[in-house]
């Protein structure tokens, strides 16, 4: 995991929940953690890390994730025992 991905991980667990996390940063972090990514229909994207699964929608038209999506990612990481 590089420094930028580490900062993204810290931002996900930050308070208040960030509302400006970019999709590309999240995808890069999950990839570095070893998550498998598969595209669903429309903007749906699935990430699988071990036995934990996360299904979220790729944000559009702006590439910025909302707070609820960031909270879902946080819960997904906690389920796998990943914290900053």
C-alpha positions as CSV (number, residue, x, y, z in Angstrom):
1,X,0.0,0.0,0.0
2,X,1.4,3.4,-1.0
3,X,1.2,6.6,0.9
4,X,-1.8,7.9,-1.0
5,X,-3.8,4.7,-0.4
6,X,-2.9,4.9,3.3
7,X,-4.3,8.5,3.4
8,X,-7.5,7.3,1.7
9,X,-7.8,4.6,4.4
10,X,-7.4,7.1,7.1
11,X,-10.0,9.4,5.4
12,X,-12.6,6.6,5.3
13,X,-12.3,6.1,9.1
14,X,-12.1,9.9,9.8
15,X,-14.8,11.9,11.5
16,X,-16.9,13.4,10.2
17,X,-17.4,11.0,7.4
18,X,-15.9,12.5,4.3
19,X,-18.2,13.7,1.4
20,X,-15.4,14.3,-1.0
21,X,-13.7,10.9,-1.4
22,X,-13.0,10.2,-5.1
23,X,-14.0,6.9,-6.7
24,X,-10.6,6.3,-8.2
25,X,-8.9,6.6,-4.8
26,X,-11.3,4.1,-3.3
27,X,-10.8,1.6,-6.2
28,X,-7.1,2.0,-5.9
29,X,-7.2,1.3,-2.1
30,X,-9.4,-1.8,-2.4
31,X,-7.2,-3.1,-5.2
32,X,-4.1,-2.7,-3.0
33,X,-5.8,-4.6,-0.2
34,X,-6.4,-7.5,-2.6
35,X,-10.1,-7.0,-3.3
36,X,-11.5,-8.6,-6.4
37,X,-13.6,-6.2,-8.5
38,X,-16.4,-7.0,-10.9
39,X,-18.7,-4.8,-12.8
40,X,-22.5,-5.3,-12.5
41,X,-25.3,-3.8,-14.5
42,X,-25.4,0.0,-14.8
43,X,-23.0,1.7,-12.4
44,X,-23.0,-1.2,-9.9
45,X,-19.6,-2.5,-8.8
46,X,-18.9,-5.5,-6.6
47,X,-15.8,-5.9,-4.4
48,X,-14.9,-9.1,-2.7
49,X,-12.3,-9.4,-0.1
50,X,-12.1,-12.8,1.5
51,X,-15.7,-13.8,2.3
52,X,-16.9,-10.1,2.7
53,X,-18.7,-8.6,-0.2
54,X,-19.5,-4.9,-1.0
55,X,-21.8,-3.7,-3.7
56,X,-21.8,0.0,-4.4
57,X,-22.7,2.3,-7.2
58,X,-20.0,4.1,-9.1
59,X,-20.8,7.8,-8.6
60,X,-21.9,9.9,-11.6
61,X,-21.8,12.5,-13.1
62,X,-19.2,13.6,-10.5
63,X,-16.5,11.0,-9.4
64,X,-17.1,11.8,-5.7
65,X,-18.6,9.3,-3.3
66,X,-21.4,10.4,-0.9
67,X,-21.2,9.8,2.8
68,X,-23.4,6.7,2.8
69,X,-21.2,5.0,0.3
70,X,-18.1,5.8,2.4
71,X,-19.9,4.4,5.5
72,X,-20.6,1.2,3.6
73,X,-16.9,0.9,2.6
74,X,-15.9,1.5,6.3
75,X,-18.2,-1.3,7.4
76,X,-16.8,-3.6,4.7
77,X,-13.3,-2.9,5.8
78,X,-14.1,-3.5,9.5
79,X,-15.7,-6.8,8.6
80,X,-12.3,-7.9,7.2
81,X,-10.4,-6.5,10.3
82,X,-8.9,-3.6,8.3
83,X,-8.4,-0.3,10.1
84,X,-5.8,2.4,9.9
